[in-house]
Amino acid sequence: MKIISLSNSDAADEYLSDEINKQLCNHILISGGSSFIGVLKNLNQKGANFNFTLTDERDVQMSNQDSNINSYKSLGLKNLSFIGFEISNKPQNTLNNFEKKLPNEFFNLAVLGVGEDGHIASIFPNEHEIIIESKNSFYCRSNLHKHNRFSLKLNYILNSKMIILYFRGTKKIEAFNQFINKMTYPLNQFYNNSNLLVIQSH
């Protein structure tokens, strides 16, 4: 495991985009949320071409402002493409159709943002109810979050050949401390991974 601490989020975005650009793999696993907006813009400006598969999605239509894939596609980044959960009226169909898009082997690289509560993808440290699950993914609800969620399972994510955890901004300091002290699930499951790069910014 390697830990990099940077003084501000812009510097961390630049560092992470350079790390991704060094990779020989074209297809990358990425979590939803706002943590990677700056990173993706930097990659696009560098002329990098990558295909990203999202780890998770809210149970909303793609046109909804809360949709993870909408937040990425709406950036208009011509060099980058995104694959995610396509929401249908039957959650089981959404899971099945997403799993058909997964590669035969695990991803070479996963870049994962971390929530202030320490969640990764839609795997929460607090109590949540799994409603439906498939081989590598599940559908859940949590009383602490607005929408039900679709997500890859933790074991699938952990099988990525290289993993980058990104704690972006001062609000994530507590989550970073929980990771360092191996206090919180799912963060504690990443701690002993030898192929892990951790990036923290203030």
Backbone torsions as a table, in degrees:
resi	resn	phi	psi	omega
1	MET	NA	138.2	178.3
2	LYS	-124.6	133.0	-179.7
3	ILE	-116.7	127.4	178.1
4	ILE	-119.0	123.4	175.9
5	SER	-111.4	129.0	-177.4
6	LEU	-122.7	155.4	-168.7
7	SER	-74.5	-25.2	-179.2
8	ASN	-151.6	166.4	-174.3
9	SER	-68.8	-33.4	179.0
10	ASP	-63.5	-42.8	178.5
11	ALA	-65.4	-37.6	179.3
12	ALA	-68.5	-39.6	176.6
13	ASP	-60.1	-43.4	-179.5
14	GLU	-65.5	-44.0	179.7
15	TYR	-61.7	-45.2	-177.4
16	LEU	-67.9	-39.5	178.2
17	SER	-63.3	-36.4	176.1
18	ASP	-66.0	-40.2	179.2
19	GLU	-63.7	-42.6	178.6
20	ILE	-65.3	-40.8	-177.1
21	ASN	-64.8	-23.9	179.4
22	LYS	-74.9	-20.2	-172.9
23	GLN	-71.5	144.3	179.2
24	LEU	-83.5	-11.3	-178.3
25	CYS	-82.8	146.3	179.5
26	ASN	-96.5	-25.1	-173.6
27	HIS	-111.3	123.1	-169.4
28	ILE	-129.1	140.9	174.7
29	LEU	-86.4	133.4	-178.2
30	ILE	-140.5	142.6	177.3
31	SER	-86.4	162.1	179.0
32	GLY	-80.2	-170.4	-179.3
33	GLY	96.6	-173.2	-173.3
34	SER	-96.3	-6.0	-172.4
35	SER	-60.2	-31.5	-171.0
36	PHE	-102.6	8.1	-178.6
37	ILE	-58.3	-50.0	179.4
38	GLY	-64.3	-37.9	179.2
39	VAL	-62.9	-46.4	-178.9
40	LEU	-64.7	-39.6	177.5
41	LYS	-63.1	-41.2	177.8
42	ASN	-62.7	-44.0	179.1
43	LEU	-60.5	-43.2	-178.9
44	ASN	-64.4	-39.9	178.8
45	GLN	-65.4	-29.5	178.4
46	LYS	-79.1	-5.1	-179.1
47	GLY	79.0	15.8	-179.5
48	ALA	-71.2	147.3	177.4
49	ASN	-119.1	113.0	179.5
50	PHE	-137.5	150.9	172.5
51	ASN	-109.9	124.1	-177.7
52	PHE	-110.5	138.5	170.9
53	THR	-112.3	127.9	-177.3
54	LEU	-78.8	141.0	179.5
55	THR	-75.1	-24.9	-170.5
56	ASP	-158.4	165.3	-179.4
57	GLU	-156.1	148.1	172.2
58	ARG	-79.3	152.4	-179.2
59	ASP	-80.8	70.4	177.5
60	VAL	-139.2	159.5	176.2
61	GLN	-68.1	155.4	-175.3
62	MET	-61.1	-26.7	-180.0
63	SER	-74.4	-13.7	-178.7
64	ASN	-70.9	141.2	-178.8
65	GLN	-65.7	-16.8	177.9
66	ASP	-88.2	-2.2	-179.2
67	SER	-73.3	128.9	178.8
68	ASN	-62.4	-47.5	-176.2
69	ILE	-69.0	-31.0	176.3
70	ASN	-64.7	-38.6	-179.6
71	SER	-64.2	-29.1	177.8
72	TYR	-84.0	-47.0	-177.3
73	LYS	-66.2	-31.0	-178.9
74	SER	-70.3	-10.6	177.1
75	LEU	-71.5	-19.9	178.5
76	GLY	67.2	39.3	-178.2
77	LEU	-88.0	104.7	-169.7
78	LYS	-67.4	-27.1	-175.8
79	ASN	-87.4	-8.3	-173.4
80	LEU	-119.5	138.5	177.4
81	SER	-120.3	156.4	-173.7
82	PHE	-136.0	134.0	175.7
83	ILE	-119.1	135.9	179.7
84	GLY	-148.1	-171.3	175.2
85	PHE	-69.8	125.8	174.7
86	GLU	-95.1	110.7	-170.9
87	ILE	-71.9	127.8	173.6
88	SER	-119.8	176.5	-179.7
89	ASN	-78.1	-4.4	175.7
90	LYS	-120.8	109.0	-177.9
91	PRO	-53.8	-35.7	179.5
92	GLN	-62.6	-38.8	177.3
93	ASN	-65.3	-38.2	177.9
94	THR	-60.7	-45.2	178.3
95	LEU	-63.8	-47.2	-177.0
96	ASN	-61.9	-43.9	-178.4
97	ASN	-67.2	-36.0	177.9
98	PHE	-66.7	-43.8	-177.1
99	GLU	-64.1	-27.8	176.5
100	LYS	-65.0	-23.4	-178.6
101	LYS	-87.1	-11.6	-178.5
102	LEU	-71.3	146.8	179.8
103	PRO	-67.6	161.0	179.1
104	ASN	-65.9	-30.2	176.4
105	GLU	-111.8	165.5	-179.6
106	PHE	-69.9	162.0	-178.0
107	PHE	-68.5	145.0	174.7
108	ASN	-71.8	-30.5	-176.4
109	LEU	-142.2	134.7	171.3
110	ALA	-124.2	126.1	175.4
111	VAL	-112.5	121.3	-167.8
112	LEU	-127.4	121.6	169.9
113	GLY	-77.3	158.7	-179.6
114	VAL	-121.8	129.2	178.1
115	GLY	-73.0	163.8	179.9
116	GLU	-60.4	-28.6	178.4
117	ASP	-87.9	1.9	179.1
118	GLY	90.6	10.5	179.3
119	HIS	-79.1	151.8	177.4
120	ILE	-129.4	135.7	-169.4
121	ALA	53.6	-130.0	171.9
122	SER	-116.4	44.1	175.6
123	ILE	-105.8	108.1	-169.1
124	PHE	-100.8	145.1	176.6
125	PRO	-74.3	-24.5	177.8
126	ASN	-86.8	174.3	-175.5
127	GLU	-67.0	132.3	172.2
128	HIS	-142.9	155.0	-175.6
129	GLU	-105.0	121.3	174.1
130	ILE	-81.1	119.2	-176.6
131	ILE	-88.2	-46.8	-179.3
132	ILE	-140.0	144.0	172.7
133	GLU	-138.0	150.4	174.3
134	SER	-118.1	-167.1	-174.9
135	LYS	-57.9	-49.3	-173.6
136	ASN	-119.7	4.0	-175.0
137	SER	-146.3	169.9	-179.0
138	PHE	-152.6	167.5	177.9
139	TYR	-124.3	129.1	-173.1
140	CYS	-141.8	167.2	170.9
141	ARG	-129.6	150.7	176.0
142	SER	-139.1	133.5	-179.7
143	ASN	-65.2	-17.4	-177.1
144	LEU	-93.3	0.6	-177.2
145	HIS	-130.3	148.1	-169.2
146	LYS	-66.0	-43.7	-174.0
147	HIS	-116.3	152.3	166.0
148	ASN	-62.7	158.2	-173.2
149	ARG	-130.9	149.6	166.1
150	PHE	-106.5	142.0	-178.3
151	SER	-157.1	149.8	165.8
152	LEU	-67.6	151.5	176.7
153	LYS	-75.7	154.8	-178.1
154	LEU	-61.3	-42.8	-178.1
155	ASN	-60.2	-36.6	178.4
156	TYR	-65.9	-46.9	-179.8
157	ILE	-60.5	-42.7	-177.4
158	LEU	-65.0	-18.2	178.3
159	ASN	-80.7	-2.8	175.4
160	SER	-60.7	142.4	-174.6
161	LYS	-68.1	-32.4	173.7
162	MET	-137.2	139.9	-179.0
163	ILE	-127.8	134.3	172.9
164	ILE	-115.9	122.1	172.3
165	LEU	-99.0	130.0	-175.5
166	TYR	-119.0	110.7	175.4
167	PHE	-99.3	94.5	-170.8
168	ARG	-100.0	117.7	173.7
169	GLY	96.1	160.8	-173.6
170	THR	-65.4	-26.3	-179.2
171	LYS	-69.1	-14.6	-178.1
172	LYS	-94.4	3.9	-177.2
173	ILE	-60.0	-42.4	-179.2
174	GLU	-63.9	-40.9	177.2
175	ALA	-63.5	-39.2	177.9
176	PHE	-62.4	-43.5	179.2
177	ASN	-63.6	-37.0	177.3
178	GLN	-65.4	-35.5	176.6
179	PHE	-65.8	-48.9	-178.4
180	ILE	-59.9	-37.9	-177.8
181	ASN	-90.0	5.1	177.0
182	LYS	53.6	42.5	-173.1
183	MET	-92.4	-31.0	-163.0
184	THR	-123.7	132.3	168.6
185	TYR	-79.1	137.7	6.0
186	PRO	-90.9	-2.2	-176.0
187	LEU	-57.1	-37.9	-176.0
188	ASN	-66.0	-17.2	179.6
189	GLN	-76.4	-13.0	-179.0
190	PHE	-95.6	-15.3	-163.8
191	TYR	-59.9	-42.0	-175.2
192	ASN	-93.0	14.8	-179.7
193	ASN	-77.2	116.9	-176.3
194	SER	-70.1	-19.1	-179.3
195	ASN	-101.2	31.6	-176.7
196	LEU	-104.7	132.8	170.8
197	LEU	-114.8	126.3	179.7
198	VAL	-111.6	127.0	178.1
199	ILE	-119.3	126.7	179.2
200	GLN	-123.8	136.8	175.1
201	SER	-130.1	156.0	178.5
202	HIS	-101.4	NA	NA
